[in-house]
């Protein structure tokens, strides 16, 4: 918990308290709020840069609007820490992202001030449009604001939301937080004057009155009104030599303005608050504002872990010769190694080159790696186009984000049986980011798709060999899922070996119970078996490696020898690997078997450290041992 809380911040528990401050006190309040975030995150890691960048916007929105009656929809949610702190959660903020504590993202189940859940990008405009139209139909007279970043607005869903916002009657305000990619560039004093003019009460009052008179006199109707807006926008574009998509969609555009001038933001928000129709306020901000290291290296300080707030030094656990490599780094190095040997290999990632370590290949072969931005569906279909013409794309998308490309995998990849590799990083439980980021559903979701091979390596050597196998032509679409974090093997850089698709193997012989595992939880199974041996139990362990196709030969051998079977997987058990084993037993007439499934229950997994979560859901060694003991005590 932060040692010091600023004098003004101490007075503010809720937005109603914030409104009691004088406008001239708001800059100091912003400084105290920013320092509080830095203090807290220095020892309780979270998403630093994004939240620091929107401090002034957060304060201005809560100062002008009336939450929770009004709605703010935060896109992604990385930027919502300040919002949480001034909406009744400051004294709990030290529990952020911890088991049983605050969620790292907005969540209506946590607070009435959180209008909509936001764990991934580009949903704010669509959700906010729904909230705004519902408010109008219910005659609630609420105001709705969507806050979206310049990266998130590149997602397809954001464009769909914009298109409908321009079409249906609404009063939605979209705040575009531009901290990297300039959509409009200010042009000196004339641009500043235009901002003042178009956000002026007088200007807009007379603009509105003139429009009403024109309608009253029958000189314009709704169709002609739209034409007038387009002509007005064209005039502004001619004056400033600027054009943007919003005005092309007849959405009123204001900006760009300084997103770190809280008093100016308050003034503009007040002036445009009651304007009818959809509108965009474009603000310019600096990610990591107020903390120099974060300002200078936004990517590194997006979620930096623990750090020294005085020196700006990140506290990173030392890497020694005894430290196993991260799965993602083995992927990155292996992809580069394969690309050196095969010029047809192309890397594709939706805004995660560093996160998935495709940055290694990007550095050496920049013309063969494509970062397509936050556009998972496009990443998959773009890869399919490459594959159709004979390239070998490796499309790397986090498991939870691949859910957005489900349709693309079916219609654009699997239906055409294209040779390409889909790499699902962060599969399984990922920890503090919680329900929106766990890779819990990919096994169950994609198991039903024809032509798709699905594999989950137990270790990084198997990951390397699966990538090598998948890079060979003629296999069709090949999906490889692997976890976040370190493996267990040190000596991983071994010569490639081709793996037989759909073949598992026996890890440990046994006689009483058979445990079938998929993925890196196989090492958890090994720990459980060691404990079971001390209790006098003889447990066999089989690493299945492939969810699809299943090794039916191996399953027949297991079913004939064992009546007691345990399945273990790092995903939901509804429809996943365990379900596949049950289907196999039923389809092949095996009766009298007792099967227990270890995996995530039929609920959204919460946030906490991976060790805490694996224990909570009975997926650690003790949990697996308990299931082995229970099934061993049952009559077959």
N, C-alpha and C positions, 0 to 999 in steps of 0.2 A: 504494500500500500504506500502511496506517495507520502513522503515525510512532511511536505509542506503543501498547503493549499492557499492560493492567493486570496486576498481579502475580499475581492469582488466575487470570485468563484465560490467562496464559502457561503455567500448570501443566496446562491442560486441552486435550488434543488430541482425546480421545475421551470418550464418556460414562463409561467405566470410570474415567477420571481425575476426572470430576466427582463421582462417588460417594465419592471419597476426601476431599472437602471436608466440613467440619462444617456442620451445618444453619445455625448462626448466621453462617456465612460466605456463605451463598447470596445474601442481599440485596446484599452488596458485589459478588459475582460478577455478579449481574444488572446492576448499575450499570456495571461494566466492559464487559460484553457489549453493553449498549445504546450506550455511548459508542463502542465499536469499530464498530458498524453506522453510527452517525452519521458518524464519521471517514471510513469507506470510501465511503459513498454521497455524501458532499459533493463528491468529485471523480470518482467512477465511478458515474454515476447508476443508480438502480434503484427498487424499490418500498420506500419508506421507512416510511410511516405504519403499514401493516399489520404489518410485522415488529417495529417498536418496541412495538406494543400487546400482543404475546404473548411478550415476553421471559421474564417470570416463569413463564408456563405452559410454555414450552419447557423451561426449566431444571427445573421441577418434574416434568415428564413423564420426562425423561431421568434424573432423580435417583431416581425411584421404579420405573420400568419398566426392563427389560433389553434395550436395543436392541443389535444388530439382531435378536436372537432374537424379541423382541416387535415389534409393528407399530404405527407411527403413520401414519395417512393424513391428509395435510394437504389440506384443501379449497382450491382455487384455487392455492395455492402462493406467493402474494404474501407470506404470513406466515412463510415457512420459512427466512429468512436466518439467524436465530439457530440453528435446527436444523442448517443446513449448517456453520456455524462451529464447533460443538462436536461434529461427527461427522467430524473428520479433514480439514476443508477450510478451516481458518482461514488457512493460509499461501497458499492459492490463491484466497482470496476476492476479491483485487484483480483477478482475471480474470473475475469474474462478468459474464455477458451479453456477453462479448467473443468474437470469433471464435477458436475453439480453446480457450476457457476454460470455466469453470463455466456450466452452464445456470441461468437465472434461476428455475427451478421444480424441484421434486423430480423425480428421474429415476432409476429403478432401474439404468439402464445406467451411471450416473455413480457410484453408491454403494450398497452393500448396506443402508445405513441409510435409503434412500428406498424405502418400501414400495410406492408406487404413484405413477404420473405424475399430475400435477395442473396443468393449465394453465387450465382454465375451471371454473366453479362447479358445485356441487351433487352431485358424484359420490362424495363421501367415504363417505357412509353405506352406499350400495350396495356399493362396493368393499370397505370394511372388513367388512361383513357376510359377503361371500364369503370373505375371508381368515380370519375367525373360524370359520366353519363348516368350512372346509377344514382348519384347524388341529385342530379337534375330531375330524374324521373320520380324520385322520392320527395322532391321539393325540399331538400335539406339545406340548399344554399351553401354547400361546402366549397372550399377552394382546394384544388389538387395540383401538386407540383411533382414533376418527375425530374430527378437529378441524374444525368447520364454523362459519362466521360467520353472524350474524343476517341478512345479505343473501343469502348462498348458500342458506340453509335455506328461502328463499321459492321456490326453483326446484322445478319439478314432479318432477324426479328425486329430490330429497331427500325429498319426501313419499312417493314410491313406496318408497324405501329404508326410511323410518320404518314404513310399513305392514307391510312384510315382516319388519322387525326385531321388531315386536310379535307376529308370528305364529309364526316359526320359533324353535326352541331355540338360544340363543346367549348369550354373555357379553360382548357388545360394550359398550364405553363410548363414548358420544358426548359430546364436550365442545362445548358451544354457547358460542362466543365472541361475546358480546353487547356491541358497542361503539357501538350507535346506537339500534336499535329495541327498546324494552323489551317482552319477552314476559311477564315477571312483574315486578311492582314490589315491592321489599321493604317490609314494614310494621313499622317500628320494632323494638323489642326482642323482641316475640313472634316476628317472622320470624327474627331472629338466633338466638333460642333454638331454633326449629324446625330451622334448619340444623344447629346443634350436635347436637341430638337425633338427627336422621335420619342424620347421618354418624358417630354415635358407635358405637364397637366394641361396647360393652355393649348399647345399644339394638338393634342389628342382630343381635348374637349371640342374644339372647333372642327376638327376632322370628323368626329362622330356626328356633331350637329349637322354639318354639311351633308353627310351621307344620309341622315334621316330626312332632311328636307328634300333631297333628290328623290328619295323613295316616295315621300308624301306627294310630291308633284307628279309622280308617275314617270319620272325621267329615267329611273333605273329600277330594275327588279333584282332578285337574288343572282340571276345569271350575269346581269350587267354589273352588279356590285362586285362579283368576283373579277370581272374584267377591270374595274377601277382599281382594285387592290393590285392586280398584276401590273397595271400601268404605273401606279405609284411606286411599286417595287422596281419597275424598269427605270423610272426616273432616278431613284436612289442609286441604282446600279450604274447609270450613266454618269451621275455626279461623282461617285466614288471609285469608278472603275472596278467594282466588286460585284460578284454574283455568288449566290449560294442556293443550295437545294431547298431550303425552307421557303424562301420567297417564291421559288418556282412552284411550290406546292400551295401557295396562298396562305402560308402560316406567317403571321407577323413576326418580324425579326428585329431584335434590339441588341446592339453590341457591335464589336466586342468591347467589354468593359473590364476594368481592373478588379479581379476577383479577390484582391487582398485589401481593398478599401472598403471596410465594413460600413462606414457611414454613407458612402456613395451607393452601395448595394441596398441599404435600407431605403434610401431616397427613391431609387429606381423601382424597387419591389412595391413600394407604396403607390407609386404613380401608375404602374401597370396592373396592379392587383385586380381592379374591377373592370378592366377592359374585356369586352366580349370577344369571343372567338379564340382559337388556339394561338399561342405565341411562344417564341423562343427567346430566351435571354442567354446570350453567348458571353461567358466570362473567361478571362485569361488568368490562369493560376500557375504556381510553381509547385510541383510535387515535392514534398518534404520541406515546405516553406518553414523557416525559422530554426532549422537544424542544418547547419552548413554541410556536414557529410552527406545527408540525405538529399540536399539540393544538388550536390555535385555528382551524385551517383544514384539516380532514381531506381534503377533496376536492382542494385545491390541492397538498397535500403527499403525495398518494397515490404519485405518481411525479414528483417535482419537478424532475428534471434536476440539474445541478450547483448547489451553493449554498455560501454562506459559513457554516460551522458556528459561527462566533463571533457574527456579527450576525444570522443567520437570513435573510439576503437571498438570494433566488434569482438565479442568474447566467443571465439570459435574453439571447440575441443581440438586438441592437437592430433594431427594425423601422423601415426607412426607406422613402422613396418609391420606391426601387428594389427593394424586397423583394416578390416575388410573394406573393399570398395563399395560404393553405392551401386545399386542395380542400374540407375539411370546413367552413371558414368561408364559402366561396362557396355551398356547399349550404345552410348555415344562413340566410344573408342572402337567398338566392333563395327558400327555402321561405317565409320571412316575407313577402317581396314578393308571392309568389303567393297566400298566405293572405289578405293584405289585399284582394285582388281577387276571391277566391273563398271564400265563407263555408263551403263544403262541405269545404274542405281541413282535415284533422286530422293532427296529428303523433303518432307512436307510437314509443317507444324503450324497450328493455329495460335500464334503469339506466345509459344513456350520454348524457344530455342535453347535458352539457358536452363529452364526447368527440367527439360527432358535430355539435356546435354547434346542436342543436335548442333549446338554451337561449335563443337569441335570440328565437325564437317563444314559448317558454315564459314569458319575461319580459314580453312585450307582450300575449300572449294565453294566460294560464295555463289558461283553461277549454277550450282547444282543443289542448292537448298532454298526452299521457298517458305518464308514466314507469311502466311496469308491473313494474319490478324485473327480477331475473335470471330471465326467463321468456320465452325466445325463441319457443318454440312457441305460447305464449299470445299473444304480441305479434302473430304472424302471423294466428292464427285470430280474435283480437279485431278486428284490422284487416279481416278478411274479413267479419265481422258488420257492421261499419260500412259497408263497401262494398255489402253486400247490400241495405242500406236506403237507398242513394243517396249516401252520403258519399264523399269522395275521400281516403282515408288515404294518407299517406306514412309507411311503416314503415321505419325506419332501424336496421339491425343490422350489426355488423361481419361481414365476409365469413366469418371462421373460426367465428363464433358462429352464423351462419345455417345451418351444417351441422346444428345441433340442430333446426331447424324444417323439414327437408327434407320430411317426411311432410305437415306442415301446408300447405306450399306446393302440394304435389300435390293433396291431397284437399279442402282447404278453400278454396283460391284458384283454381288452374288448372282443376280439374274443373268449377267453376261459371263459369269465364271472367269473373271479376269485375274491374271497373275499379278498380285500386289500384296503388300504386307501391311497389316493394321497393327500397330504396336500400342498397347494400352498400358501406359504408365500409371502409377498410383492406384493399382488394383487392390481391393481389399480395404481394410481400415487404415485411414491416413492420420487420425489423431485429432488435433485441436480444432481444425476447421469444421469438423462435425458433419451433420447429416447431408449438407449440400455438396460435400466434397468426397465422402467415402465412395470407393469404387465397389459398391455392394451388388449392383444389378447386372453387370455385363454377362456373367455366366448364364443366368436365367434368361436374359433378354435375347442373346444371340444364339443360344443352343438350338433354337427352332429354325434357323435360317439355312436353307439348302445350299450346298456347294461350299460352305464355309468350314475351314479347319480351325479349331480352337485349341490352343495349347497354353499350359501354365507351368513354367520351369520351377523346379525345386531350388535351384541355385543358379549362380551367374554363369557357370560353365554350360549348363543346359540352355540358358538364355542365348549365349553365343552360338551354340550349335543349332538351336532352333532358327536363329536369324540366318545362319549360313544355309540351312536346309530350305528355308522359305525363299531365299534369293535365287534358287534354281528355277528355271522355267518349267511350266507344265503342272504346277501344283494347285492352281486356282487361288482364290482369296484365302489368305493365311493370317489368322489373328493370334497374337502373342500377348498375354497379359502378365504383368509382373508388378511387384509392390514398390512402395516408397521406402527409402532407407537402405541400410547396409545389408549385404549378404553375410555369409559365414565363412566363405572360402577366401584364403589369401592368394594362393597360386592359381589364378584364373586365366591367365593369358596363355592358353594351350592351343596346339594346332586344331583346326576345325575338323569336326567329324559330322558326316551326314547322319541324321536321325531318321529312323523308319517311322513314317507318319502313322499315328494310331497305335503305337506300341508303348506299354508301360513295363515296369519290371519290379521284381521282388527286392526290397531293401533289407528286410529281416525275416528269417524263417520263424514259424511258430505253429502251435497246435490248437490253442483254445479259442482265440478270437482273431479275426482278420480285420485290420484297419486299412482302408483305402483312402489315400490322400491325393489332393490335387494342389500343386503349387508349393510355395515355401513353408507352409504350415507342416510340411513333411518333417521338418526339423523339430517342431513342437511335438509331433507324434513320436519321434525317436526318444525325446526326453520322457514322455509319458510311458513308453514301453520299458525304458530302463527302470522307472519306478515300479512298474507292474511286475517286472522280473524279480525285484526285491520282495514282492508280496507273493511270489510263487506262481505267477501267471505267465503262460507262454503265449505271446502275442506276435502275430505275423504282420508285416507292414509292406504295402504295395504302393509305389509311386506311379499313379496312372498317367501322368504327364499330359494326356490329351483328353479333353472333354468331348471333342468331336473330331474324328470318329473315336468312339470308345474302343478299348482293346477287349473285344468280346472273347477272344481266345483265353486271355488271362482271367476274365470274369467267369468264364465257364469253369476254369480250374479252381478258382476261389469258391464258387458256389457248390462245387462237388465236395470240397474238403471241409468247408466251414458252414455251420448253421448260424453262427453269430458274427455279424458284420457291422462295422462302424465306418461311416464315411465322414471325411473332414474336408472342409472347403472354406475359403476366405471370401464368402459372399452369402447372399440370402439362400436359405435352404428351400424356400418355395420355388420349385422349378429348376433348381441348380444341379450340381453334380450328384448329390445324393438322390435326387429325384430321378436322374438318368439311370442310376444303378437299380433303383426300385423298379423302374420301367423294364429294364433288361431282365430282372428276375421274373417279373410277371409275364413278359412276352415269351419267355423261354420255359415256362411251366415249372419253375422252381417254387416249391411250397415248403412250409414249415420253417422258413428262415426268420430270424429275428434281426432287424436292421435298425440301428440308431444313427441319426444324422447330427453332426456337429457343424454349426454354421450360424449365421446371423438370423435371429428370430424375425417374425413377420411384423416388424416395426422399423421406424427410422432410427438408426444408431445415433447416439448422442455424441458429444465432444468430450475429449479428455486425452491423456497420453495413450499411445497404442497399447502399452502394457496394462494400463488400467482398463481399457476397453476389452482387450482379449480376456482378461479375468472376469469382467462384468458379464460377458456373454458366454462364459464357459468354454472359451476357445484357447486357453493357455494349457500348459502341460497338466496342471492339476485338474482342469475341467475335462480334458480328454481322458485322463486316468479315471476320473469318476464315472464317465460314460462306459469305459471298458469294464470297470468293476460291476456296474449295474447290469450291463448286458450279459456278462459272464454268469451272474447269479440267476438269470432267467432260464426257464426251460425252453428248449428249442421247439 
